[in-house]
């Protein structure tokens, strides 16, 4: 996935309280290295719902930007393993978000999901917190 035609997206979501005020962020890097930050306030939801919302935000924006080859990086190991098919989705509140993400993922010619430690996902985390800060004002 180091080809110059690949896009990278770091995604994150979080809530203050579980459930609580939530936000998500997507830090997208195009093949030329240009950065595209996105964030969204989500209202009240759980942390896992916010994580999936961050993934959906990234997938939608990648599609809008014309990406076809994508590497998604997230610090939610559960979400990454579910998207890879390694874990089943058992939570009924997550299932619709998972199904929507799987459907969007099919629209890319090449898509891979990679778990990263939290310290390597700082920009997406910052964007999710900006969303929450702006949303609760």
C-alpha positions, -999 to +999 in steps of 0.1 A: +000+000+000+029+024-005+021+031-041+017+068-049-019+062-060-030+052-026-049+074-002-046+071+036-073+079+061-069+079+098-103+078+116-114+082+152-146+087+172-152+093+208-178+102+233-177+120+267-196+095+287-207+062+272-232+072+259-226+109+258-218+139+235-199+124+206-178+134+176-157+119+149-128+129+128-111+117+096-076+128+087-072+120+050-039+121+031-040+121-007-014+104-029+005+137-032+007+141+006-019+169+009-040+166+041-078+168+041-093+171+077-129+164+084-149+163+116-186+160+126-205+164+158-227+133+164-250+142+193-254+116+220-241+081+212-216+054+225-179+054+218-182+024+194-210+042+175-187+072+172-158+051+160-179+037+132-192+072+124-156+083+119-151+054+095-182+064+076-171+100+075-138+089+060-153+066+034-178+092+023-152+119+020-127+096+002-154+088-023-162+125-028-124+131-033-123+105-060-101+079-042-101+044-055-072+028-035-074+033+002-057+024+034-079+030+065-061+033+098-079+034+131-071+029+168-103+008+174-090-027+171-126-040+174-138-020+144-108-029+123-112-066+130-149-064+123-143-047+090-117-073+080-142-101+089-121-114+118-148-106+144-185-107+141-207-077+149-229-087+179-241-053+191-275-044+174-266-006+178-234-011+157-248-035+131-264-008+108-233+013+109-211-017+101-234-027+072-233+008+058-195+009+061-192-025+044-214-012+015-194+019+011-161+000+012-173-021-018-171+011-039-133+013-037-111-008-061-087-016-033-094-010+004-075-022+035-080-017+072-051-014+096-051-010+134-028+016+147-019+026+183-036+057+197-003+077+195-003+073+158-038+085+154-035+118+172-048+141+143-080+121+139-085+121+177-079+159+178-105+163+150-131+142+169-125+163+200-129+196+180-163+182+168-174+175+204-161+209+216-180+228+189-211+206+192-216+211+229-212+249+229 
